[in-house]
């Protein structure tokens, strides 16, 4: 199962995460969510909050950029 990244294109933290995913050649599903936080129902459904970026990998849900980057680094080393 591929990871899923919930993000908006203009978000600097989201861009950092997408660049890391691409640099590490980790396949992922990109889900661009609405700009308005209250409209980000998909994000809320998986993470319980409206902020992005949010990365899911199976049952794992990460919503802090630092945590996401660390997770991606560990995931790339495991393969």
N, C-alpha and C positions, 0 to 999 in steps of 0.2 A: 504494500500500500504506500503510495506516495504521500509526502508531507503536503499540508495545505497551508498557504500563507494568506491571511486576510490583511488587506492593506489598502492604502490610497496612494495614487501616483506622486502626489506632491509632498508627502511626509518624509523628512530627512531620515528618521529612524527606519522607516519602511525601505527606503532606498539602500541604506546600509545593509539591511538583512537580505534584500534581493541580490545585491552585489556579492555578498558572501555565499549565498546559495549558488549563484552562477559560477563564481570563482572555484568553488569546491565541486562543481558539476553534480550537485545533488538535485535529482528530479523533484519537482513540486508542482502542485496545482495552485495557480494564482487566482485569488478571488478579490476583485476590486470592489470595495464596499462604498456606500454613499459618504459624501463629505460630512454631512450632518450627523453628529454622534447619535442622537435619538433614533435615527433611521437605520443604524447598523444592527439590525435584529439578528443577522447571521452571527456577528461577532459576539453579541450578548448570549445567544443560544449556546455557543461552545465555550465561552470563557467567563460569563457572569459579569462582564463589564463591556464598555463601548470603545475603549481605546485601542489603537493599532500601533504597531503590528502585533498580530497574534499568529502563532505557528502551532499547528496540530500535527501530531505524528501518532496515529493510532489513538490510544487513550491519553497520551501525553499532551498537555496544553500549556503553552508558554506565552506570557504576555509582556515580559520585560525584555527590552532589546539586548541587554547584557546577557541575560539568561538564554535567549534564543541563540546568540552568537556562540556562547560556550557549548550549548547543546549541538549546534551544527559542527563545531570543531571536533567534538567527541564522536559524533556520528560519522564524520568523514574518516576518522582514524580507525573506526571499527570495521570499515569495509575494505 
